[in-house]
């Protein structure tokens, strides 16, 4: 599970997993399946996970936004509500309460059945804070069968250290004043901070 509001940290955590799928980037891409949890189903996820890797030891299945959808079923009973447009123009069909509970139950059971050849990543834009799926993942982390990466926003007093470390990684030398200016004028948007450091490195 990779979850939290900081997009850069989510992207880098996912990239680290993806880089371990295969040495050849093209082969890694060939063995990667990305599912949109806002429109897909748990059965599609299970089918993708059960597919064997192609000319590689492992494959990667990414389900984005599925837990948020299961946690926010449509009000009322019976059929799911009509599709609504969300970010990036994607139409999401909210699940009915019964459907959400049913799919959550299937996913919960499947977490113990994910093949060793598949790396399943549940990717969430926000922090998932409760629910039986999260509790089960926490249990699986204790046996080494799962990992939870939380990508929260940095606190203001944490920004200077992050900028300093990132600048060193980008081979950019910054004095304390420059670090303070970046923290003040860019704030806690880590993706934008990183872009500014890339510009400084190029300069």
C-alpha positions in Angstrom: 0.0 0.0 0.0 1.4 3.4 -1.1 -0.9 6.1 0.2 -0.8 9.8 1.2 -1.2 13.3 -0.4 2.4 13.9 -1.5 2.6 12.9 -5.1 6.4 13.0 -5.5 6.9 10.5 -2.6 4.1 8.2 -4.0 5.7 8.3 -7.5 9.2 7.5 -6.2 8.0 4.7 -3.9 6.2 3.2 -6.9 9.2 3.6 -9.2 11.4 1.8 -6.6 9.1 -1.2 -6.8 8.8 -1.1 -10.6 12.6 -1.0 -10.9 12.8 -4.3 -9.1 10.4 -6.1 -11.5 13.0 -6.6 -14.3 16.4 -5.2 -15.2 15.2 -4.3 -18.7 12.8 -1.3 -18.5 10.9 -2.5 -21.6 10.4 -5.9 -20.0 9.2 -4.2 -16.8 6.7 -2.2 -18.8 5.5 -5.4 -20.5 4.9 -7.0 -17.1 3.1 -4.0 -15.6 -0.7 -3.7 -15.5 -2.3 -0.5 -14.2 -6.0 -0.6 -13.2 -8.2 2.4 -12.5 -9.9 1.6 -9.2 -12.4 4.4 -9.8 -14.0 2.3 -12.6 -12.6 -1.2 -12.3 -13.6 -4.1 -10.1 -11.8 -6.4 -7.6 -12.3 -9.3 -10.0 -10.3 -7.5 -12.7 -7.6 -7.0 -10.2 -7.5 -10.6 -9.2 -7.4 -11.7 -12.8 -4.5 -9.4 -13.5 -2.6 -10.6 -10.4 -3.2 -14.3 -11.4 -1.6 -13.8 -14.8 1.9 -15.2 -15.1 4.8 -12.9 -15.8 6.1 -12.9 -19.4 9.8 -13.7 -19.7 10.4 -12.3 -16.2 10.3 -13.6 -12.7 7.7 -11.1 -11.4 5.0 -8.8 -12.7 3.5 -5.6 -11.3 -0.2 -4.8 -10.8 -1.1 -1.3 -9.8 -4.7 -0.5 -8.6 -5.1 3.2 -8.2 -7.9 4.7 -6.1 -9.7 1.3 -5.4 -9.6 1.6 -1.6 -11.1 5.1 -1.6 -13.9 3.9 -3.8 -14.7 0.9 -1.6 -14.6 3.1 1.5 -17.1 5.6 0.0 -20.2 3.6 -1.3 -23.1 5.4 -2.8 -25.9 6.3 -0.3 -28.8 4.0 -0.2 -29.3 0.5 -1.2 -29.7 -1.4 -4.4 -28.0 -0.4 -7.6 -25.0 1.8 -7.7 -25.4 5.5 -8.4 -25.0 6.9 -11.9 -21.5 7.7 -13.1 -20.0 11.0 -12.0 -17.1 12.9 -13.5 -14.1 13.2 -11.3 -10.5 14.5 -11.8 -9.0 14.3 -15.3 -12.5 13.8 -16.8 -12.7 10.1 -15.6 -16.2 8.9 -15.0 -16.5 7.1 -11.7 -19.4 4.9 -10.9 -20.0 4.9 -7.1 -20.7 1.4 -5.7 -23.8 0.7 -3.7 -23.3 -0.2 -0.1 -23.9 -3.9 -0.7 -21.5 -3.9 -3.7 -18.8 -2.1 -1.8 -19.0 -4.5 1.1 -19.0 -7.5 -1.3 -15.9 -6.3 -3.2 -14.1 -5.3 -0.1 -14.7 -8.8 1.3 -13.3 -10.4 -1.9 -10.2 -8.2 -1.8 -9.7 -8.9 1.9 -9.7 -12.7 1.2 -7.5 -12.3 -1.9 -4.7 -10.5 -0.1 -3.6 -13.9 1.3 -3.8 -15.4 -2.2 -1.7 -13.0 -4.3 0.8 -15.1 -6.2 4.5 -14.8 -5.3 5.2 -13.9 -8.9 3.0 -10.7 -8.6 3.8 -7.4 -6.9 0.4 -5.9 -6.1 0.4 -2.1 -5.3 -2.6 -0.4 -3.9 -2.0 3.3 -4.7 -4.1 5.9 -3.0 -4.0 9.7 -3.4 -4.9 10.3 0.2 -4.1 8.6 3.5 -6.1 5.5 4.2 -6.7 5.5 7.9 -9.2 2.8 8.8 -11.0 -0.4 7.6 -10.4 -4.1 7.6 -8.3 -4.0 4.5 -5.8 -1.7 6.1 -5.8 -3.7 9.3 -5.1 -6.9 7.4 -2.3 -5.2 5.5 -0.8 -4.1 8.8 -0.9 -7.7 10.0 0.8 -8.9 6.8 3.6 -6.3 7.3 4.5 -8.1 10.5 5.2 -11.3 8.5 7.0 -9.5 5.7 4.2 -10.2 3.2 3.2 -6.6 2.8 4.6 -3.1 3.1 2.8 0.2 3.9 4.4 3.4 2.6 2.7 6.6 3.9 3.5 9.7 1.9 2.4 12.6 4.2 3.2 16.2 3.6 6.3 17.4 5.4 5.9 19.8 8.3 7.4 23.3 7.8 10.4 22.6 10.1 11.2 19.4 8.1 11.5 21.2 4.8 15.0 22.6 5.1 16.5 19.1 5.8 14.6 17.6 2.9 15.8 20.4 0.5 19.3 20.0 1.7 19.3 16.2 1.1 17.6 16.6 -2.2 20.0 19.3 -3.3 22.9 17.0 -2.5 21.4 14.2 -4.5 21.0 16.7 -7.4 24.6 17.8 -7.0 23.4 21.4 -6.2 25.3 23.4 -3.5 23.0 25.7 -1.6 23.7 27.9 1.4 21.3 28.2 4.3 19.8 31.4 2.9 18.9 29.7 -0.4 17.4 26.7 1.4 15.3 29.1 3.5 14.1 31.0 0.4 13.1 27.8 -1.4 11.2 26.6 1.7 9.5 30.0 2.0 8.5 30.7 -1.6 7.8 27.2 -2.8 6.5 25.6 0.4 5.8 22.0 0.9 5.1 21.1 -2.8 7.9 18.6 -3.1 7.5 18.0 -6.8 7.9 21.7 -7.5 10.8 22.0 -5.1 12.5 19.1 -6.9 11.9 20.8 -10.3 13.5 24.0 -9.0 16.5 22.0 -7.8 16.8 20.4 -11.3 16.7 23.9 -12.8 19.5 25.0 -10.5 21.5 21.9 -11.4 21.1 22.7 -15.1 22.1 26.3 -14.5 
